[in-house]
Amino acid sequence: MTKTIPISDAASLPIWRRPVSLLFVMAAAMPIAFATWSALLNNFIIEVGGFDGSDNGWLHTVREIPGFLAIGVIAIIIFVREQVLGIVSLILLGVATAVTAYFPSMGGILTITMLSSIGFHYYETVNQSLQLQWLPKDRAPKVLGVLLAVGSAATLVAYGLIVLTWKSFDLSYSFVYLTAGGVTAAIAIFCLFAYPQFEAPHPQRKQMILRRRYWLYYALQFMSGARRQIFMVFAGFMMVEKFGFEVHEVTALYLINLVINIFVAPLLGQAVAKFGERNALVFEYVGLVSVFLAYGGIYYFGWGVVLAATLYVIDHMFFALALALKTYFQKIADPGDIAPTAAVAFTINHIAAVVLPALLGYLWLVSPGAVFMLAAMMAGVSLLLALLIPRHPEPGNETIFTRFVATRPAE
C-alpha cells in the first residue's frame, strides 16, 4: 500500500481494486484458515490431544481471551491504519493455523490457539468496522448478506476438498492445516500490497467509547456472545463425542450448512432490509430457543443422530441473521463511533465467552443436556431484548423507550 485514496474517489479504480472488492477478497480468505481449523478441531483434540469435555472448555476459554481484549484495537489504530491492522491480523491467523498440528500437546494447542485467535478476533473487529464505514446504510444489509455468502462459498471449497480427499489420500492434520493456513496468509499478503489505503469519509475516534444510548446494542452483544459460545463449543463436540462422527462426516455436515448459506444469506440480507432489524432478530431468537430446547431433548429423551444433525444445520443458518445487529448499530451510531465501538462491542461480546466454556465444560461432564437448556434461556433473554428495538432505529431513537423522552414516536 503506497497511497491513500478517499472512498469517494475509489469509483475511478478498476473494480477489483475498490473498497468493496477488498471486503469480498478478505471475506473469502478468512474462512479458508478458520473454517478448516474448526472442521478438524474436535477430532484433532480428541484423537491427537486426548481432550475431554473439560479440556475442550478450557481450550475455547483461551481462544476467546483475545476477543475479550479486542478493545486493544483502539490503542493500535492510533499508530496503525485499520485496513493494515485487519490484513496483518489475517496473516497471523493464516500462519498460526498452518503450524497448529506441529504442537499436539495441551500447552502447544493452547498457545497456537491463542495466536490464531488474536489474528481472528482483531481481523473480525476491524473488518466489522470497515464494513460499516465503507458501505452505505441503504445497501449495507444486502451487501453484508452477499459477503456472508462469499465466505460460505470459500469455506465450501475448503470443506469439499477435505471430504473428498481426507480418506482417499489418507491426509494428515499437519498437511491440511499447513495448506489452509498458507493459502489464507498468501491472500492476505497480496491484499497488503495490491490495494491502496482507503480513507473513510468520517474520521474515527481513537479512544474508548461507551455511550448510554447504545446500551441495548451492548446488551444484545453480550447475550449473543454467551449463547453463541455454547453452539460453537458444544454442538460440534456433541456430534463427535456422542455420535462418533469422523472428520469427513463432521465436514460433510458443515458442507450442508455452507450450501444453504450461499443461497440463504443474501436472502436474509434482503429480508433485514425489508422487514427491519427488530423482526429479523426476533425471528432468529425464537428459532434458537426452539433449537436449543431440542438439543437438550437429545440427551434427556434419547433422540437420534438425524435430529441432531438437522438441528445443527438449522442452528447454523439462524446465525446468519446476526447481520441485523450490525445494521442496527450502523443506523443508531455517530459515524465517528464505529471503529471504537466495534472494539468495545467485541470485548462485551466475549465477556461471557471467556468464562462460559470452561465452566460449562465441567457442567458438560455431569449433564450435557443442561448446557443446552441454559443456552435456550440465554436465547430467550436475547428475544426479550430484541423486542426493545424500535421499528425505525436512528440516532435519538435507539430503543422503544425513547417514546418517553423524545417527541417523535419510537415505533
C-alpha beads as a LAMMPS data file, in Angstrom:
LAMMPS data file: protein, C-alpha beads

411 atoms
410 bonds

1 atom types
1 bond types

-500.0 500.0 xlo xhi
-500.0 500.0 ylo yhi
-500.0 500.0 zlo zhi

Masses

1 110.0

Atoms # bond

1 1 1 0.000 0.000 0.000
2 1 1 1.652 3.186 -1.174
3 1 1 -1.056 5.828 -1.359
4 1 1 -4.274 6.879 0.312
5 1 1 -7.498 7.283 -1.665
6 1 1 -10.737 8.767 -0.308
7 1 1 -13.692 6.407 -0.568
8 1 1 -15.444 8.988 -2.737
9 1 1 -12.674 8.685 -5.365
10 1 1 -12.487 4.890 -5.332
11 1 1 -15.005 4.591 -8.177
12 1 1 -12.215 5.626 -10.575
13 1 1 -10.235 2.497 -9.698
14 1 1 -10.601 -0.821 -11.525
15 1 1 -13.451 -2.825 -9.994
16 1 1 -11.117 -5.389 -8.438
17 1 1 -9.200 -2.657 -6.538
18 1 1 -12.201 -0.904 -4.983
19 1 1 -13.027 -0.992 -1.251
20 1 1 -15.975 -3.368 -1.586
21 1 1 -13.809 -5.715 -3.653
22 1 1 -11.259 -5.790 -0.841
23 1 1 -14.027 -6.682 1.604
24 1 1 -15.021 -9.573 -0.652
25 1 1 -11.441 -10.855 -1.025
26 1 1 -10.924 -10.795 2.741
27 1 1 -14.335 -12.405 3.276
28 1 1 -13.179 -15.303 1.100
29 1 1 -9.680 -15.558 2.612
30 1 1 -10.515 -15.702 6.316
31 1 1 -12.751 -18.809 6.317
32 1 1 -10.182 -20.913 4.451
33 1 1 -7.985 -20.989 7.555
34 1 1 -10.590 -20.560 10.279
35 1 1 -13.162 -22.984 8.899
36 1 1 -10.533 -25.654 8.245
37 1 1 -9.248 -25.223 11.790
38 1 1 -12.798 -25.565 13.106
39 1 1 -13.694 -28.570 10.947
40 1 1 -10.714 -30.605 12.140
41 1 1 -10.583 -29.271 15.687
42 1 1 -12.870 -31.663 17.575
43 1 1 -11.305 -34.740 16.005
44 1 1 -7.790 -33.328 16.411
45 1 1 -8.114 -32.556 20.107
46 1 1 -9.820 -35.889 20.875
47 1 1 -7.686 -38.188 18.691
48 1 1 -4.314 -36.415 18.969
49 1 1 -4.614 -34.257 22.078
50 1 1 -6.706 -36.676 24.150
51 1 1 -9.033 -33.894 25.318
52 1 1 -12.198 -34.485 27.356
53 1 1 -15.142 -32.093 27.758
54 1 1 -13.393 -30.049 30.438
55 1 1 -10.204 -29.700 28.372
56 1 1 -12.329 -28.601 25.428
57 1 1 -13.984 -25.948 27.572
58 1 1 -10.602 -24.575 28.653
59 1 1 -9.390 -24.553 25.050
60 1 1 -12.283 -22.353 23.993
61 1 1 -11.885 -20.111 27.016
62 1 1 -8.293 -19.487 25.924
63 1 1 -9.489 -18.987 22.349
64 1 1 -11.880 -16.254 23.440
65 1 1 -9.425 -14.246 25.545
66 1 1 -8.226 -12.193 22.513
67 1 1 -11.869 -11.434 21.734
68 1 1 -12.261 -10.113 25.255
69 1 1 -9.140 -7.983 24.675
70 1 1 -10.356 -6.692 21.299
71 1 1 -10.679 -3.291 22.930
72 1 1 -6.908 -3.095 22.411
73 1 1 -7.641 -2.352 18.755
74 1 1 -8.464 1.204 19.828
75 1 1 -4.898 1.727 21.033
76 1 1 -3.361 0.077 17.967
77 1 1 -5.251 2.170 15.398
78 1 1 -3.661 5.283 16.876
79 1 1 -0.463 4.118 15.167
80 1 1 -1.665 1.662 12.505
81 1 1 -4.422 2.183 9.959
82 1 1 -7.452 -0.071 10.424
83 1 1 -7.096 -1.542 6.952
84 1 1 -3.458 -2.506 7.560
85 1 1 -4.255 -3.931 11.003
86 1 1 -7.026 -6.077 9.559
87 1 1 -4.796 -7.552 6.861
88 1 1 -1.859 -8.173 9.228
89 1 1 -4.260 -9.912 11.614
90 1 1 -5.392 -12.106 8.726
91 1 1 -1.772 -13.052 8.056
92 1 1 -1.327 -14.023 11.720
93 1 1 -4.455 -16.198 11.559
94 1 1 -3.128 -17.977 8.482
95 1 1 0.359 -18.603 9.860
96 1 1 -0.905 -19.837 13.245
97 1 1 -3.366 -22.196 11.555
98 1 1 -0.602 -23.532 9.327
99 1 1 1.520 -24.717 12.280
100 1 1 -1.309 -25.985 14.510
101 1 1 -0.641 -29.707 14.058
102 1 1 3.044 -29.333 14.945
103 1 1 2.120 -28.584 18.565
104 1 1 -0.124 -31.513 19.639
105 1 1 0.345 -31.199 23.395
106 1 1 -2.144 -29.428 25.663
107 1 1 0.225 -26.485 26.136
108 1 1 1.083 -26.337 22.438
109 1 1 -2.531 -26.415 21.300
110 1 1 -3.485 -23.677 23.765
111 1 1 -0.545 -21.477 22.679
112 1 1 -1.179 -21.771 18.952
113 1 1 -4.896 -21.332 19.544
114 1 1 -4.179 -18.086 21.374
115 1 1 -2.097 -16.771 18.438
116 1 1 -4.621 -17.734 15.789
117 1 1 -7.373 -16.254 17.939
118 1 1 -5.562 -12.923 18.162
119 1 1 -5.457 -12.858 14.374
120 1 1 -9.098 -13.903 14.014
121 1 1 -10.612 -11.553 16.586
122 1 1 -8.584 -8.493 15.648
123 1 1 -9.399 -9.124 11.993
124 1 1 -13.103 -9.508 12.763
125 1 1 -13.141 -6.346 14.892
126 1 1 -11.534 -4.244 12.170
127 1 1 -13.464 -5.912 9.370
128 1 1 -16.796 -5.124 11.022
129 1 1 -15.712 -1.525 11.453
130 1 1 -14.608 -1.201 7.815
131 1 1 -17.839 -2.751 6.552
132 1 1 -19.974 -0.232 8.419
133 1 1 -17.744 2.682 7.367
134 1 1 -17.448 1.729 3.714
135 1 1 -20.987 0.516 2.972
136 1 1 -23.896 2.974 2.601
137 1 1 -26.729 2.395 5.057
138 1 1 -29.323 1.708 2.385
139 1 1 -27.223 -1.076 0.819
140 1 1 -25.488 -2.470 3.911
141 1 1 -27.905 -5.343 4.762
142 1 1 -27.894 -6.687 1.203
143 1 1 -24.109 -6.386 0.756
144 1 1 -23.475 -7.957 4.156
145 1 1 -25.672 -10.867 3.116
146 1 1 -23.641 -11.330 -0.067
147 1 1 -20.391 -11.102 1.930
148 1 1 -21.667 -13.926 4.137
149 1 1 -22.446 -15.943 1.015
150 1 1 -18.934 -15.374 -0.344
151 1 1 -17.417 -16.538 2.935
152 1 1 -19.650 -19.598 2.835
153 1 1 -18.602 -20.342 -0.751
154 1 1 -14.911 -20.152 0.152
155 1 1 -15.488 -22.417 3.118
156 1 1 -17.469 -24.774 0.887
157 1 1 -14.415 -25.242 -1.316
158 1 1 -12.202 -25.956 1.711
159 1 1 -14.672 -28.395 3.261
160 1 1 -15.356 -30.062 -0.071
161 1 1 -11.668 -30.758 -0.522
162 1 1 -11.467 -32.247 2.987
163 1 1 -14.454 -34.512 2.387
164 1 1 -13.147 -35.688 -0.987
165 1 1 -9.503 -36.162 -0.042
166 1 1 -9.261 -36.906 3.707
167 1 1 -9.782 -40.660 3.484
168 1 1 -8.990 -41.116 -0.212
169 1 1 -5.450 -39.731 0.158
170 1 1 -5.043 -40.532 3.860
171 1 1 -4.286 -36.884 4.645
172 1 1 -2.691 -35.796 7.891
173 1 1 -3.731 -32.974 10.192
174 1 1 -0.375 -31.276 9.575
175 1 1 -0.822 -31.244 5.774
176 1 1 -4.370 -29.885 5.835
177 1 1 -3.648 -27.197 8.434
178 1 1 -0.456 -26.142 6.649
179 1 1 -2.190 -25.857 3.288
180 1 1 -5.262 -23.945 4.505
181 1 1 -3.305 -21.553 6.703
182 1 1 -0.763 -20.941 3.967
183 1 1 -3.454 -20.025 1.426
184 1 1 -5.057 -17.520 3.805
185 1 1 -1.695 -15.920 4.635
186 1 1 -0.775 -15.678 0.936
187 1 1 -4.066 -13.963 0.017
188 1 1 -3.656 -11.517 2.917
189 1 1 -0.119 -10.620 1.811
190 1 1 -1.490 -9.973 -1.684
191 1 1 -4.128 -7.639 -0.208
192 1 1 -1.462 -5.782 1.744
193 1 1 0.345 -4.725 -1.425
194 1 1 -2.332 -4.795 -4.138
195 1 1 -4.807 -2.309 -2.631
196 1 1 -4.403 1.370 -1.792
197 1 1 -5.323 2.631 1.646
198 1 1 -8.904 3.826 1.629
199 1 1 -9.891 6.913 3.605
200 1 1 -13.408 6.733 5.052
201 1 1 -15.426 9.972 4.980
202 1 1 -15.729 10.171 8.789
203 1 1 -12.533 10.152 10.899
204 1 1 -12.755 7.588 13.706
205 1 1 -12.289 8.467 17.356
206 1 1 -9.170 6.883 18.834
207 1 1 -10.406 6.426 22.388
208 1 1 -12.796 4.032 24.094
209 1 1 -16.418 4.995 23.522
210 1 1 -19.187 3.960 25.928
211 1 1 -22.431 5.787 25.281
212 1 1 -25.601 5.376 27.325
213 1 1 -27.735 5.470 24.202
214 1 1 -26.001 2.346 22.856
215 1 1 -26.949 0.276 25.921
216 1 1 -29.328 -2.047 24.051
217 1 1 -26.686 -2.800 21.429
218 1 1 -24.213 -3.628 24.202
219 1 1 -26.735 -5.913 25.921
220 1 1 -27.549 -7.752 22.694
221 1 1 -23.824 -8.206 22.019
222 1 1 -23.284 -9.652 25.498
223 1 1 -26.088 -12.183 25.161
224 1 1 -25.050 -13.038 21.602
225 1 1 -21.562 -13.927 22.801
226 1 1 -22.917 -16.061 25.626
227 1 1 -25.319 -18.302 23.714
228 1 1 -23.166 -18.422 20.539
229 1 1 -20.316 -19.942 22.505
230 1 1 -22.477 -22.826 23.603
231 1 1 -23.231 -23.660 19.988
232 1 1 -19.646 -23.276 18.791
233 1 1 -18.047 -25.162 21.679
234 1 1 -20.502 -27.950 22.399
235 1 1 -22.731 -28.610 19.374
236 1 1 -19.895 -29.916 17.201
237 1 1 -18.270 -31.614 20.176
238 1 1 -21.544 -33.485 20.752
239 1 1 -21.518 -34.830 17.190
240 1 1 -18.064 -36.355 17.734
241 1 1 -18.353 -37.458 21.381
242 1 1 -21.945 -38.761 21.431
243 1 1 -22.463 -39.927 17.849
244 1 1 -18.865 -40.775 16.867
245 1 1 -18.645 -38.554 13.780
246 1 1 -15.308 -38.756 11.926
247 1 1 -13.516 -35.805 10.283
248 1 1 -15.103 -36.266 6.865
249 1 1 -18.565 -36.718 8.425
250 1 1 -18.310 -33.547 10.539
251 1 1 -17.028 -31.683 7.488
252 1 1 -19.888 -33.026 5.377
253 1 1 -22.292 -31.556 7.934
254 1 1 -20.520 -28.225 7.605
255 1 1 -20.828 -28.513 3.828
256 1 1 -24.590 -28.747 4.079
257 1 1 -24.574 -25.576 6.194
258 1 1 -22.469 -23.785 3.618
259 1 1 -24.533 -24.735 0.606
260 1 1 -27.618 -23.448 2.396
261 1 1 -25.868 -20.227 3.471
262 1 1 -24.618 -19.461 -0.032
263 1 1 -28.207 -19.186 -1.204
264 1 1 -29.921 -18.118 2.013
265 1 1 -27.545 -15.421 3.345
266 1 1 -28.235 -12.898 0.531
267 1 1 -31.970 -13.528 1.001
268 1 1 -31.629 -12.909 4.735
269 1 1 -29.836 -9.641 3.977
270 1 1 -32.748 -8.613 1.776
271 1 1 -35.182 -9.683 4.494
272 1 1 -33.454 -7.477 7.053
273 1 1 -33.636 -4.559 4.618
274 1 1 -37.343 -5.197 4.018
275 1 1 -38.669 -6.216 7.441
276 1 1 -36.224 -4.371 9.717
277 1 1 -33.705 -5.372 12.338
278 1 1 -36.215 -5.984 15.133
279 1 1 -38.284 -8.509 13.196
280 1 1 -35.194 -10.287 11.899
281 1 1 -33.657 -10.654 15.356
282 1 1 -36.951 -11.742 16.939
283 1 1 -37.253 -14.460 14.308
284 1 1 -33.660 -15.562 14.956
285 1 1 -34.054 -15.804 18.724
286 1 1 -37.381 -17.632 18.612
287 1 1 -35.724 -20.152 16.352
288 1 1 -32.679 -20.509 18.597
289 1 1 -34.802 -21.088 21.697
290 1 1 -36.534 -23.945 19.887
291 1 1 -33.286 -25.420 18.592
292 1 1 -31.519 -25.393 21.947
293 1 1 -34.519 -26.959 23.687
294 1 1 -34.445 -29.723 21.094
295 1 1 -30.702 -30.187 21.663
296 1 1 -31.471 -30.809 25.317
297 1 1 -34.115 -33.331 24.300
298 1 1 -31.438 -35.361 22.523
299 1 1 -29.855 -36.076 25.907
300 1 1 -32.967 -36.204 28.083
301 1 1 -35.139 -38.272 25.735
302 1 1 -32.556 -40.117 23.642
303 1 1 -33.485 -38.521 20.309
304 1 1 -31.200 -39.695 17.497
305 1 1 -28.414 -38.570 15.234
306 1 1 -30.646 -37.490 12.342
307 1 1 -32.397 -34.917 14.528
308 1 1 -29.070 -33.763 15.970
309 1 1 -27.620 -33.204 12.505
310 1 1 -30.769 -31.408 11.340
311 1 1 -30.721 -29.111 14.358
312 1 1 -27.057 -28.348 13.749
313 1 1 -27.838 -27.155 10.228
314 1 1 -30.836 -25.075 11.341
315 1 1 -28.835 -23.604 14.224
316 1 1 -26.044 -22.514 11.924
317 1 1 -28.482 -20.937 9.478
318 1 1 -30.040 -18.739 12.167
319 1 1 -26.674 -17.172 12.989
320 1 1 -26.579 -15.515 9.565
321 1 1 -29.286 -13.159 10.832
322 1 1 -26.712 -11.651 13.187
323 1 1 -26.011 -9.145 10.391
324 1 1 -29.166 -7.379 11.631
325 1 1 -27.314 -6.476 14.815
326 1 1 -24.583 -4.806 12.750
327 1 1 -27.016 -2.741 10.705
328 1 1 -28.997 -1.798 13.826
329 1 1 -25.844 -0.245 15.234
330 1 1 -24.974 1.391 11.910
331 1 1 -28.358 3.137 11.955
332 1 1 -28.100 4.490 15.523
333 1 1 -24.375 5.291 15.638
334 1 1 -22.468 8.503 15.304
335 1 1 -20.299 7.795 12.195
336 1 1 -17.128 8.569 14.156
337 1 1 -18.010 5.986 16.812
338 1 1 -17.962 2.950 14.535
339 1 1 -14.321 1.828 14.952
340 1 1 -14.012 2.277 18.747
341 1 1 -17.493 0.860 19.371
342 1 1 -16.713 -2.179 17.215
343 1 1 -13.778 -2.876 19.535
344 1 1 -15.832 -2.265 22.671
345 1 1 -18.663 -4.450 21.322
346 1 1 -16.267 -7.303 20.608
347 1 1 -14.986 -7.102 24.164
348 1 1 -18.523 -7.089 25.564
349 1 1 -19.435 -9.978 23.263
350 1 1 -16.579 -12.013 24.720
351 1 1 -17.061 -11.342 28.443
352 1 1 -19.268 -14.393 28.804
353 1 1 -17.346 -16.208 26.075
354 1 1 -14.188 -16.206 28.185
355 1 1 -15.917 -17.565 31.284
356 1 1 -18.649 -19.883 29.983
357 1 1 -16.709 -22.545 28.015
358 1 1 -14.542 -23.572 30.988
359 1 1 -17.429 -23.509 33.481
360 1 1 -19.838 -25.291 31.161
361 1 1 -17.138 -27.822 30.349
362 1 1 -17.490 -29.052 33.938
363 1 1 -21.300 -28.979 33.669
364 1 1 -20.991 -30.992 30.453
365 1 1 -19.276 -33.786 32.376
366 1 1 -22.317 -34.009 34.665
367 1 1 -25.233 -33.153 32.348
368 1 1 -24.734 -32.208 28.660
369 1 1 -28.471 -31.568 28.291
370 1 1 -28.334 -28.885 30.980
371 1 1 -25.793 -26.971 28.900
372 1 1 -28.278 -26.662 26.050
373 1 1 -31.141 -25.770 28.408
374 1 1 -29.019 -22.872 29.623
375 1 1 -28.429 -21.825 26.007
376 1 1 -32.203 -21.786 25.427
377 1 1 -32.625 -19.445 28.397
378 1 1 -29.951 -17.129 27.011
379 1 1 -31.631 -17.048 23.617
380 1 1 -34.878 -16.195 25.440
381 1 1 -33.241 -13.201 27.106
382 1 1 -31.939 -12.093 23.686
383 1 1 -35.509 -12.331 22.374
384 1 1 -36.812 -10.019 25.094
385 1 1 -34.044 -7.520 24.346
386 1 1 -34.745 -7.619 20.599
387 1 1 -38.330 -6.587 21.275
388 1 1 -36.959 -3.277 22.601
389 1 1 -35.590 -2.276 19.177
390 1 1 -37.792 0.373 17.537
391 1 1 -39.239 -0.160 14.099
392 1 1 -37.109 2.619 12.619
393 1 1 -33.882 2.940 14.645
394 1 1 -31.822 6.089 14.240
395 1 1 -29.812 8.453 16.451
396 1 1 -32.170 9.592 19.194
397 1 1 -34.484 6.653 18.556
398 1 1 -32.335 3.731 19.737
399 1 1 -34.984 1.851 21.769
400 1 1 -38.753 1.822 22.198
401 1 1 -38.257 3.685 25.479
402 1 1 -37.318 6.861 23.601
403 1 1 -41.068 7.478 23.221
404 1 1 -40.993 8.592 26.865
405 1 1 -38.131 11.043 26.437
406 1 1 -38.474 12.189 22.837
407 1 1 -41.229 13.904 20.955
408 1 1 -41.097 11.615 17.911
409 1 1 -42.514 8.104 18.277
410 1 1 -40.184 5.145 18.744
411 1 1 -42.199 2.864 16.513

Bonds

1 1 1 2
2 1 2 3
3 1 3 4
4 1 4 5
5 1 5 6
6 1 6 7
7 1 7 8
8 1 8 9
9 1 9 10
10 1 10 11
11 1 11 12
12 1 12 13
13 1 13 14
14 1 14 15
15 1 15 16
16 1 16 17
17 1 17 18
18 1 18 19
19 1 19 20
20 1 20 21
21 1 21 22
22 1 22 23
23 1 23 24
24 1 24 25
25 1 25 26
26 1 26 27
27 1 27 28
28 1 28 29
29 1 29 30
30 1 30 31
31 1 31 32
32 1 32 33
33 1 33 34
34 1 34 35
35 1 35 36
36 1 36 37
37 1 37 38
38 1 38 39
39 1 39 40
40 1 40 41
41 1 41 42
42 1 42 43
43 1 43 44
44 1 44 45
45 1 45 46
46 1 46 47
47 1 47 48
48 1 48 49
49 1 49 50
50 1 50 51
51 1 51 52
52 1 52 53
53 1 53 54
54 1 54 55
55 1 55 56
56 1 56 57
57 1 57 58
58 1 58 59
59 1 59 60
60 1 60 61
61 1 61 62
62 1 62 63
63 1 63 64
64 1 64 65
65 1 65 66
66 1 66 67
67 1 67 68
68 1 68 69
69 1 69 70
70 1 70 71
71 1 71 72
72 1 72 73
73 1 73 74
74 1 74 75
75 1 75 76
76 1 76 77
77 1 77 78
78 1 78 79
79 1 79 80
80 1 80 81
81 1 81 82
82 1 82 83
83 1 83 84
84 1 84 85
85 1 85 86
86 1 86 87
87 1 87 88
88 1 88 89
89 1 89 90
90 1 90 91
91 1 91 92
92 1 92 93
93 1 93 94
94 1 94 95
95 1 95 96
96 1 96 97
97 1 97 98
98 1 98 99
99 1 99 100
100 1 100 101
101 1 101 102
102 1 102 103
103 1 103 104
104 1 104 105
105 1 105 106
106 1 106 107
107 1 107 108
108 1 108 109
109 1 109 110
110 1 110 111
111 1 111 112
112 1 112 113
113 1 113 114
114 1 114 115
115 1 115 116
116 1 116 117
117 1 117 118
118 1 118 119
119 1 119 120
120 1 120 121
121 1 121 122
122 1 122 123
123 1 123 124
124 1 124 125
125 1 125 126
126 1 126 127
127 1 127 128
128 1 128 129
129 1 129 130
130 1 130 131
131 1 131 132
132 1 132 133
133 1 133 134
134 1 134 135
135 1 135 136
136 1 136 137
137 1 137 138
138 1 138 139
139 1 139 140
140 1 140 141
141 1 141 142
142 1 142 143
143 1 143 144
144 1 144 145
145 1 145 146
146 1 146 147
147 1 147 148
148 1 148 149
149 1 149 150
150 1 150 151
151 1 151 152
152 1 152 153
153 1 153 154
154 1 154 155
155 1 155 156
156 1 156 157
157 1 157 158
158 1 158 159
159 1 159 160
160 1 160 161
161 1 161 162
162 1 162 163
163 1 163 164
164 1 164 165
165 1 165 166
166 1 166 167
167 1 167 168
168 1 168 169
169 1 169 170
170 1 170 171
171 1 171 172
172 1 172 173
173 1 173 174
174 1 174 175
175 1 175 176
176 1 176 177
177 1 177 178
178 1 178 179
179 1 179 180
180 1 180 181
181 1 181 182
182 1 182 183
183 1 183 184
184 1 184 185
185 1 185 186
186 1 186 187
187 1 187 188
188 1 188 189
189 1 189 190
190 1 190 191
191 1 191 192
192 1 192 193
193 1 193 194
194 1 194 195
195 1 195 196
196 1 196 197
197 1 197 198
198 1 198 199
199 1 199 200
200 1 200 201
201 1 201 202
202 1 202 203
203 1 203 204
204 1 204 205
205 1 205 206
206 1 206 207
207 1 207 208
208 1 208 209
209 1 209 210
210 1 210 211
211 1 211 212
212 1 212 213
213 1 213 214
214 1 214 215
215 1 215 216
216 1 216 217
217 1 217 218
218 1 218 219
219 1 219 220
220 1 220 221
221 1 221 222
222 1 222 223
223 1 223 224
224 1 224 225
225 1 225 226
226 1 226 227
227 1 227 228
228 1 228 229
229 1 229 230
230 1 230 231
231 1 231 232
232 1 232 233
233 1 233 234
234 1 234 235
235 1 235 236
236 1 236 237
237 1 237 238
238 1 238 239
239 1 239 240
240 1 240 241
241 1 241 242
242 1 242 243
243 1 243 244
244 1 244 245
245 1 245 246
246 1 246 247
247 1 247 248
248 1 248 249
249 1 249 250
250 1 250 251
251 1 251 252
252 1 252 253
253 1 253 254
254 1 254 255
255 1 255 256
256 1 256 257
257 1 257 258
258 1 258 259
259 1 259 260
260 1 260 261
261 1 261 262
262 1 262 263
263 1 263 264
264 1 264 265
265 1 265 266
266 1 266 267
267 1 267 268
268 1 268 269
269 1 269 270
270 1 270 271
271 1 271 272
272 1 272 273
273 1 273 274
274 1 274 275
275 1 275 276
276 1 276 277
277 1 277 278
278 1 278 279
279 1 279 280
280 1 280 281
281 1 281 282
282 1 282 283
283 1 283 284
284 1 284 285
285 1 285 286
286 1 286 287
287 1 287 288
288 1 288 289
289 1 289 290
290 1 290 291
291 1 291 292
292 1 292 293
293 1 293 294
294 1 294 295
295 1 295 296
296 1 296 297
297 1 297 298
298 1 298 299
299 1 299 300
300 1 300 301
301 1 301 302
302 1 302 303
303 1 303 304
304 1 304 305
305 1 305 306
306 1 306 307
307 1 307 308
308 1 308 309
309 1 309 310
310 1 310 311
311 1 311 312
312 1 312 313
313 1 313 314
314 1 314 315
315 1 315 316
316 1 316 317
317 1 317 318
318 1 318 319
319 1 319 320
320 1 320 321
321 1 321 322
322 1 322 323
323 1 323 324
324 1 324 325
325 1 325 326
326 1 326 327
327 1 327 328
328 1 328 329
329 1 329 330
330 1 330 331
331 1 331 332
332 1 332 333
333 1 333 334
334 1 334 335
335 1 335 336
336 1 336 337
337 1 337 338
338 1 338 339
339 1 339 340
340 1 340 341
341 1 341 342
342 1 342 343
343 1 343 344
344 1 344 345
345 1 345 346
346 1 346 347
347 1 347 348
348 1 348 349
349 1 349 350
350 1 350 351
351 1 351 352
352 1 352 353
353 1 353 354
354 1 354 355
355 1 355 356
356 1 356 357
357 1 357 358
358 1 358 359
359 1 359 360
360 1 360 361
361 1 361 362
362 1 362 363
363 1 363 364
364 1 364 365
365 1 365 366
366 1 366 367
367 1 367 368
368 1 368 369
369 1 369 370
370 1 370 371
371 1 371 372
372 1 372 373
373 1 373 374
374 1 374 375
375 1 375 376
376 1 376 377
377 1 377 378
378 1 378 379
379 1 379 380
380 1 380 381
381 1 381 382
382 1 382 383
383 1 383 384
384 1 384 385
385 1 385 386
386 1 386 387
387 1 387 388
388 1 388 389
389 1 389 390
390 1 390 391
391 1 391 392
392 1 392 393
393 1 393 394
394 1 394 395
395 1 395 396
396 1 396 397
397 1 397 398
398 1 398 399
399 1 399 400
400 1 400 401
401 1 401 402
402 1 402 403
403 1 403 404
404 1 404 405
405 1 405 406
406 1 406 407
407 1 407 408
408 1 408 409
409 1 409 410
410 1 410 411
